[in-house]
Amino acid sequence: MLKIKELRAKLLFTAGIIVIDRFAANIACPGVNPAALKEYVETLNSAAGSNQLMQMLDIFSGGALQNFAVATLGIMPYITASIIMQLLTPVIPSLEKLQREGDAGRQKISQYTRYLTLAVCLVQGSMAAMAMIDPTRLHMPAPGTSLVVGNHVMFIIMSVVVLTCATMVLTWLGEQITQRGIGNGVSLIITINIIARLPSAVKMLFDMAMGDKVAGDVTFSPVKVLILVLVFVAVTAATILLAQGMRRIPIQMVRKSVGSQIHGGTTYMPLKVNFAGVMPIIFASALLQIPPIAINFLPYSKATAFAARLFEYDSISYMVIYGAMILAFSYFWVANQFNPIQISENLKKEGAYIPGIRPGAPTADFLDQSMSRITFAGALFLMALAIFPMILSTNFGVPSLVAQFFGGTSLLIMVGVVLDTLTQLESHLTMRNYDGFLKNGRLRGRRG
């Protein structure tokens, strides 16, 4: 890779932004008492039944949450704003019209998304600052020493400004990676934040195998650790199969002579099993983060207590709601992005058809039915992948930090982003007649 000047420059540029992101995750916000915060976090991590929702959010921030660093919110407000815009576009005619206007319309929607990101940052930043002042708002134990020094009102104002600016800068840096670096910038920043917590998870698992009680009274024997490693390999392999799995629909092209060459014949239309990728899990995770945090800021009552139990992380009700939302968002994403009528019209214009299926409406119906069945299978796999870490944490005593890497959003994002980045790297190499990373040539998803 380093032999190609252009690719080397892209890699160095991407690496530089990753370094900036990791610095932002380790520089505390003004007004924070670092010693008290470190002691408080260690107490929470060593306690049985620690706040697993907070640990999941900490993974996506790359450890910034437990430091209350300038990158505590990370890039998730932008993801939340993007999700809201995706949900609003089909139901608001003006947004749908902008989407159909091409690049100009998409740039306008991107501008609206940034404005919405600012609003999300103001809300989440205020809630995070108030939680630092009084952690009991989130039903967490009170710290022995105050986590904040100085005036509380000034701390909230400073924190909101710093956290909002950091999120907007990280969003801009992610866009710069997409334009001038390698891979999708926003996805890559999230992936780096997740991977940054992997060494801590491995150390925790190793300490448990050595007999240290790092999470309550739970310890693991070396045999159990070996079984967990094998399960991790199996789940990762299954996730890769899900990411690259597809059904090939045969397409018969009319043979045409162009000069001395003959074009046409039989080809295939790939329908991905996981067409929506990681988006249904991100959609569901982002929306399910809102009720528990909002409930904790409401006055106590029987209704709020019932709602808190309903949305309690790792509970049966939470898993059911989570799985149902993943299934619904899988179909929503396919309905929003996959247009069988347009595909059918394009095939008809090009003189192509599916063997045994008449062109026009029958082809559109066939593609719609095929995609619906494939999406159902992919959504079931996504549901199992998302719920599996919760089952490990609840029923087998695996610490939440470790369990998050055995499926769910973390593993799927890592696999998807790494495969996409690897594909882009290989395309740069093959364009310049260099061998790819694999002995047999290109990645499986790029054959044919």
C-alpha positions as CSV (number, residue, x, y, z in Angstrom):
1,M,0.0,0.0,0.0
2,L,2.8,2.4,0.8
3,K,4.3,2.1,-2.7
4,I,1.3,4.1,-4.1
5,K,1.8,7.8,-3.4
6,E,-1.9,8.7,-3.6
7,L,-2.9,5.8,-1.4
8,R,-0.2,6.5,1.1
9,A,-1.3,10.1,1.4
10,K,-4.9,8.9,2.0
11,L,-3.8,6.5,4.7
12,L,-1.7,9.1,6.5
13,F,-4.5,11.6,6.4
14,T,-7.0,9.1,7.8
15,A,-4.5,8.1,10.5
16,G,-4.0,11.7,11.5
17,I,-7.7,12.3,12.0
18,I,-8.0,9.1,14.0
19,V,-5.2,10.4,16.3
20,I,-7.2,13.7,16.8
21,D,-10.3,11.7,17.6
22,R,-8.5,9.7,20.3
23,F,-7.0,12.9,21.8
24,A,-10.5,14.3,22.0
25,A,-11.7,11.2,23.9
26,N,-9.1,11.6,26.6
27,I,-9.1,15.4,27.3
28,A,-11.6,16.1,30.1
29,C,-14.1,18.9,29.9
30,P,-13.4,22.0,32.0
31,G,-14.8,21.8,35.6
32,V,-14.4,18.0,35.9
33,N,-12.7,16.5,39.0
34,P,-10.6,13.8,37.2
35,A,-9.5,12.0,40.4
36,A,-13.0,11.8,41.8
37,L,-14.4,10.7,38.4
38,K,-11.8,8.0,38.0
39,E,-12.5,6.6,41.5
40,Y,-16.3,6.7,40.8
41,V,-16.0,4.9,37.5
42,E,-13.8,2.2,39.0
43,T,-16.4,1.7,41.7
44,L,-19.2,1.4,39.1
45,N,-17.2,-1.1,36.9
46,S,-16.4,-3.3,39.9
47,A,-20.0,-3.4,41.2
48,A,-22.3,-6.2,40.2
49,G,-25.2,-5.1,38.0
50,S,-23.5,-1.9,36.9
51,N,-25.3,0.4,34.5
52,Q,-25.0,-1.5,31.3
53,L,-26.6,1.2,29.2
54,M,-23.9,3.6,30.2
55,Q,-21.3,1.0,29.4
56,M,-22.8,0.5,25.9
57,L,-22.7,4.3,25.4
58,D,-19.2,4.5,26.6
59,I,-18.1,1.9,24.0
60,F,-19.5,4.1,21.2
61,S,-17.7,7.1,22.6
62,G,-14.4,5.2,22.8
63,G,-14.1,5.6,26.5
64,A,-14.8,9.3,26.4
65,L,-17.9,9.0,28.5
66,Q,-16.1,7.6,31.5
67,N,-13.6,10.5,31.3
68,F,-16.3,13.1,30.5
69,A,-14.0,14.2,27.7
70,V,-14.7,16.8,25.1
71,A,-15.7,14.0,22.7
72,T,-18.2,12.4,25.2
73,L,-21.1,12.8,22.8
74,G,-18.9,11.6,20.0
75,I,-20.5,11.5,16.6
76,M,-23.7,9.8,17.8
77,P,-25.8,13.1,17.7
78,Y,-25.1,13.3,14.0
79,I,-26.1,9.6,13.6
80,T,-29.3,10.4,15.6
81,A,-30.0,13.4,13.4
82,S,-29.4,11.4,10.2
83,I,-31.8,8.7,11.5
84,I,-34.5,11.3,12.2
85,M,-34.1,12.8,8.7
86,Q,-34.3,9.4,7.1
87,L,-37.6,8.8,9.0
88,L,-39.0,12.2,8.1
89,T,-38.0,12.2,4.4
90,P,-40.7,9.7,3.2
91,V,-43.5,11.4,5.2
92,I,-42.7,15.1,4.5
93,P,-43.3,16.0,0.8
94,S,-40.8,18.9,0.7
95,L,-38.0,16.6,2.0
96,E,-39.0,13.9,-0.5
97,K,-38.9,16.4,-3.3
98,L,-35.4,17.5,-2.2
99,Q,-34.2,13.9,-2.3
100,R,-35.3,13.5,-5.9
101,E,-33.5,16.7,-7.0
102,G,-30.1,15.0,-7.1
103,D,-26.9,16.4,-5.6
104,A,-28.4,19.8,-4.9
105,G,-31.3,18.3,-2.9
106,R,-29.0,16.0,-1.0
107,Q,-26.7,18.8,0.0
108,K,-29.8,20.7,1.3
109,I,-30.8,17.7,3.3
110,S,-27.3,17.4,4.7
111,Q,-27.4,21.0,5.8
112,Y,-30.7,20.4,7.6
113,T,-29.1,17.3,9.2
114,R,-26.3,19.5,10.6
115,Y,-28.8,22.0,12.1
116,L,-30.7,19.1,13.7
117,T,-27.3,17.7,15.0
118,L,-26.8,21.0,16.8
119,A,-30.2,20.7,18.5
120,V,-29.5,17.1,19.5
121,C,-26.1,18.1,20.9
122,L,-27.7,20.9,23.0
123,V,-30.2,18.4,24.5
124,Q,-27.8,15.6,25.1
125,G,-25.0,17.8,26.3
126,S,-27.3,19.4,28.9
127,M,-28.5,16.0,30.2
128,A,-24.9,14.7,30.4
129,A,-23.7,17.8,32.3
130,M,-26.7,17.6,34.8
131,A,-25.9,13.8,35.2
132,M,-22.3,14.7,36.1
133,I,-23.5,17.1,38.8
134,D,-26.0,14.6,40.2
135,P,-25.5,11.0,39.0
136,T,-28.5,9.8,41.0
137,R,-30.7,11.3,38.2
138,L,-29.7,8.3,36.2
139,H,-30.5,5.9,39.1
140,M,-26.8,5.5,39.8
141,P,-25.1,5.6,43.2
142,A,-24.0,9.0,44.6
143,P,-20.3,9.6,44.4
144,G,-18.2,10.0,47.6
145,T,-16.7,13.2,46.3
146,S,-18.3,15.7,43.9
147,L,-17.4,15.0,40.3
148,V,-17.7,18.7,39.4
149,V,-15.7,21.7,40.8
150,G,-16.9,25.3,40.6
151,N,-20.2,26.8,39.8
152,H,-22.7,24.2,38.5
153,V,-24.5,26.6,36.2
154,M,-21.3,27.7,34.6
155,F,-20.3,24.0,34.3
156,I,-23.4,23.2,32.4
157,I,-23.0,26.1,30.0
158,M,-19.3,25.3,29.4
159,S,-20.0,21.6,29.0
160,V,-22.8,22.1,26.4
161,V,-20.6,24.5,24.4
162,V,-17.5,22.2,24.5
163,L,-19.4,19.0,23.8
164,T,-21.4,20.6,20.9
165,C,-18.3,22.0,19.3
166,A,-16.4,18.7,19.6
167,T,-19.3,16.8,18.0
168,M,-19.5,19.2,15.1
169,V,-15.8,19.2,14.5
170,L,-15.7,15.3,14.6
171,T,-18.6,15.3,12.1
172,W,-16.6,17.6,9.8
173,L,-13.5,15.5,10.2
174,G,-15.5,12.4,9.3
175,E,-16.6,14.1,6.1
176,Q,-13.0,15.0,5.3
177,I,-12.0,11.3,5.7
178,T,-14.7,10.4,3.2
179,Q,-13.5,13.0,0.7
180,R,-9.8,12.8,1.1
181,G,-9.0,9.6,3.0
182,I,-10.0,5.9,3.0
183,G,-13.4,4.6,3.9
184,N,-16.6,6.2,5.1
185,G,-15.4,8.8,7.7
186,V,-18.3,8.8,10.1
187,S,-18.5,5.0,10.2
188,L,-14.7,4.8,10.6
189,I,-14.7,7.1,13.6
190,I,-17.4,5.1,15.3
191,T,-15.4,1.9,14.5
192,I,-12.2,3.3,15.9
193,N,-14.0,4.3,19.1
194,I,-15.4,0.8,19.5
195,I,-12.0,-0.9,18.8
196,A,-10.4,1.5,21.4
197,R,-12.4,-0.3,24.1
198,L,-11.4,-3.8,22.9
199,P,-8.1,-3.9,24.9
200,S,-10.0,-3.1,28.1
201,A,-12.4,-5.9,27.4
202,V,-9.6,-8.4,26.7
203,K,-7.8,-7.3,29.9
204,M,-11.0,-7.7,31.9
205,L,-11.5,-11.2,30.5
206,F,-7.9,-12.1,31.2
207,D,-8.2,-10.8,34.8
208,M,-11.3,-12.9,35.3
209,A,-9.5,-16.0,34.0
210,M,-6.7,-15.3,36.5
211,G,-9.2,-15.3,39.4
212,D,-9.7,-11.5,39.8
213,K,-13.3,-10.5,40.6
214,V,-13.5,-7.5,38.2
215,A,-17.3,-7.5,38.0
216,G,-19.0,-8.3,41.2
217,D,-18.3,-11.9,42.4
218,V,-17.9,-13.3,38.8
219,T,-14.7,-15.2,37.9
220,F,-14.1,-17.4,34.8
221,S,-11.9,-20.5,34.5
222,P,-9.5,-20.7,31.6
223,V,-11.7,-23.3,29.9
224,K,-14.7,-20.9,30.0
225,V,-12.5,-18.1,28.5
226,L,-11.4,-20.5,25.7
227,I,-15.1,-21.3,25.0
228,L,-15.8,-17.6,24.9
229,V,-13.0,-17.1,22.4
230,L,-14.4,-19.8,20.2
231,V,-17.9,-18.3,20.4
232,F,-16.4,-15.0,19.4
233,V,-14.7,-16.5,16.3
234,A,-18.0,-18.3,15.3
235,V,-20.1,-15.1,15.8
236,T,-17.6,-13.0,13.8
237,A,-17.6,-15.6,11.0
238,A,-21.4,-15.6,10.9
239,T,-21.5,-11.8,10.9
240,I,-19.1,-11.8,7.9
241,L,-21.4,-14.3,6.1
242,L,-24.4,-12.0,6.9
243,A,-22.6,-8.9,5.6
244,Q,-21.6,-10.6,2.3
245,G,-24.5,-13.0,1.8
246,M,-26.7,-12.4,-1.3
247,R,-29.1,-14.1,-3.6
248,R,-28.3,-13.9,-7.2
249,I,-31.3,-13.3,-9.5
250,P,-30.5,-14.5,-13.1
251,I,-30.8,-11.7,-15.7
252,Q,-31.0,-12.5,-19.4
253,M,-29.5,-9.7,-21.5
254,V,-30.3,-9.3,-25.2
255,R,-27.1,-9.9,-27.2
256,K,-25.8,-6.9,-29.1
257,S,-22.9,-6.5,-31.5
258,V,-20.7,-3.4,-30.9
259,G,-17.9,-3.5,-33.4
260,S,-16.2,-6.8,-33.1
261,Q,-17.5,-7.5,-29.6
262,I,-20.7,-9.1,-28.6
263,H,-22.4,-7.8,-25.4
264,G,-25.2,-9.5,-23.5
265,G,-25.9,-13.0,-22.3
266,T,-26.7,-14.2,-18.8
267,T,-25.7,-12.1,-15.8
268,Y,-26.9,-11.8,-12.2
269,M,-28.6,-9.2,-10.0
270,P,-27.3,-9.5,-6.4
271,L,-29.9,-9.1,-3.7
272,K,-28.1,-8.7,-0.4
273,V,-29.5,-10.7,2.6
274,N,-28.7,-7.8,4.9
275,F,-29.6,-5.0,2.5
276,A,-30.0,-2.5,5.3
277,G,-26.6,-3.3,6.9
278,V,-26.2,-2.1,10.4
279,M,-28.8,0.7,10.1
280,P,-31.7,-1.2,11.7
281,I,-29.7,-1.9,14.8
282,I,-28.4,1.7,14.9
283,F,-31.9,3.0,14.4
284,A,-33.3,0.8,17.2
285,S,-30.4,1.4,19.6
286,A,-30.5,5.2,19.1
287,L,-34.3,5.4,19.7
288,L,-34.2,3.0,22.7
289,Q,-31.5,5.2,24.4
290,I,-34.0,8.1,24.7
291,P,-36.8,6.6,26.9
292,P,-34.6,5.3,29.8
293,I,-32.6,8.6,30.0
294,A,-35.8,10.7,29.7
295,I,-37.6,8.7,32.3
296,N,-34.8,9.2,34.8
297,F,-35.3,12.9,34.6
298,L,-39.0,12.7,35.3
299,P,-40.5,12.8,38.8
300,Y,-41.1,9.4,40.4
301,S,-44.5,7.8,40.0
302,K,-46.1,4.4,39.4
303,A,-46.2,5.2,35.6
304,T,-42.6,6.2,35.4
305,A,-41.5,3.2,37.5
306,F,-43.4,0.8,35.2
307,A,-41.9,2.5,32.1
308,A,-38.4,2.3,33.7
309,R,-38.8,-1.5,34.2
310,L,-40.2,-1.8,30.7
311,F,-37.1,-0.2,29.1
312,E,-34.6,-1.6,31.6
313,Y,-31.5,-2.8,29.6
314,D,-31.2,-6.6,29.3
315,S,-34.8,-7.2,30.4
316,I,-37.2,-9.4,28.5
317,S,-39.4,-6.5,27.6
318,Y,-36.4,-4.5,26.3
319,M,-35.3,-7.4,24.2
320,V,-38.8,-7.9,22.7
321,I,-39.1,-4.2,21.9
322,Y,-35.5,-4.1,20.5
323,G,-36.1,-7.1,18.3
324,A,-39.4,-5.8,17.0
325,M,-37.9,-2.4,16.1
326,I,-35.0,-4.1,14.3
327,L,-37.5,-6.1,12.2
328,A,-39.6,-3.0,11.5
329,F,-36.6,-0.8,10.6
330,S,-35.2,-3.5,8.3
331,Y,-38.3,-3.4,6.2
332,F,-38.5,0.4,6.4
333,W,-35.0,0.7,5.1
334,V,-35.6,-1.7,2.2
335,A,-38.9,0.1,1.3
336,N,-37.1,3.4,1.4
337,Q,-34.0,2.4,-0.6
338,F,-35.1,-0.5,-2.8
339,N,-37.4,0.4,-5.7
340,P,-38.5,-2.8,-7.6
341,I,-40.7,-0.7,-10.0
342,Q,-37.7,1.4,-11.1
343,I,-35.5,-1.6,-11.4
344,S,-38.1,-3.3,-13.5
345,E,-38.4,-0.3,-15.8
346,N,-34.6,-0.1,-16.2
347,L,-34.4,-3.8,-17.1
348,K,-37.2,-3.3,-19.7
349,K,-35.4,-0.3,-21.3
350,E,-32.2,-2.3,-21.6
351,G,-33.9,-5.3,-23.2
352,A,-33.2,-7.5,-20.1
353,Y,-35.5,-9.8,-18.3
354,I,-35.6,-12.5,-15.6
355,P,-36.1,-15.9,-17.2
356,G,-39.6,-17.2,-16.6
357,I,-40.9,-13.7,-15.5
358,R,-42.6,-11.3,-17.8
359,P,-41.2,-7.8,-18.0
360,G,-43.0,-4.9,-16.4
361,A,-45.3,-5.3,-13.3
362,P,-44.7,-9.1,-12.9
363,T,-40.9,-8.5,-12.7
364,A,-41.5,-5.7,-10.1
365,D,-43.8,-8.1,-8.1
366,F,-41.2,-10.9,-8.2
367,L,-38.4,-8.6,-7.1
368,D,-40.6,-7.2,-4.3
369,Q,-41.5,-10.7,-3.0
370,S,-37.9,-12.0,-3.3
371,M,-36.6,-9.0,-1.4
372,S,-39.2,-9.3,1.3
373,R,-38.3,-12.9,2.0
374,I,-34.6,-12.2,2.0
375,T,-35.1,-9.2,4.3
376,F,-37.1,-11.4,6.7
377,A,-34.2,-13.9,7.0
378,G,-31.7,-11.1,7.3
379,A,-33.7,-9.3,10.0
380,L,-34.1,-12.5,12.0
381,F,-30.3,-12.9,11.9
382,L,-29.9,-9.2,12.9
383,M,-32.3,-9.7,15.8
384,A,-30.3,-12.7,17.1
385,L,-27.0,-10.9,16.7
386,A,-28.3,-7.8,18.6
387,I,-29.8,-9.8,21.5
388,F,-27.0,-12.3,21.9
389,P,-24.7,-9.9,24.0
390,M,-27.6,-9.3,26.4
391,I,-28.2,-13.0,26.8
392,L,-24.5,-13.5,27.6
393,S,-24.5,-10.7,30.1
394,T,-27.7,-11.6,31.8
395,N,-27.6,-15.4,31.9
396,F,-23.9,-16.2,31.8
397,G,-22.4,-13.5,33.9
398,V,-20.2,-12.1,31.1
399,P,-19.4,-8.4,31.9
400,S,-21.3,-6.0,29.6
401,L,-18.0,-4.5,28.3
402,V,-16.9,-8.0,27.1
403,A,-20.4,-9.1,25.9
404,Q,-20.8,-6.0,23.6
405,F,-18.1,-7.5,21.3
406,F,-20.0,-10.8,20.9
407,G,-22.6,-9.3,18.6
408,G,-24.9,-6.4,18.4
409,T,-24.1,-3.0,17.0
410,S,-20.4,-3.1,17.9
411,L,-19.4,-6.3,16.0
412,L,-21.6,-5.6,13.0
413,I,-20.2,-2.0,12.6
414,M,-16.6,-3.3,13.0
415,V,-17.2,-6.1,10.4
416,G,-19.1,-3.9,7.9
417,V,-16.7,-0.9,8.1
418,V,-13.5,-3.1,8.0
419,L,-14.8,-5.0,4.9
420,D,-15.8,-1.7,3.2
421,T,-12.4,-0.1,3.9
422,L,-10.6,-3.3,2.8
423,T,-12.6,-3.2,-0.5
424,Q,-11.6,0.4,-1.1
425,L,-8.0,-0.4,-0.5
426,E,-8.1,-3.4,-2.8
427,S,-9.7,-1.3,-5.6
428,H,-6.8,1.2,-5.3
429,L,-4.3,-1.7,-5.6
430,T,-5.9,-3.5,-8.5
431,M,-6.3,-0.3,-10.5
432,R,-2.6,0.0,-10.4
433,N,-1.9,-3.7,-11.1
434,Y,-0.9,-4.6,-7.6
435,D,-1.9,-7.8,-5.9
436,G,-4.7,-7.6,-3.3
437,F,-4.6,-8.6,0.3
438,L,-5.8,-12.2,-0.4
439,K,-3.8,-14.8,-2.3
440,N,-6.8,-15.7,-4.4
441,G,-7.3,-12.2,-5.6
442,R,-10.3,-10.0,-4.8
443,L,-12.7,-10.2,-1.9
444,R,-15.6,-12.5,-2.4
445,G,-18.1,-9.6,-2.5
446,R,-16.3,-8.1,-5.5
447,R,-16.0,-11.2,-7.7
448,G,-17.9,-11.5,-10.9
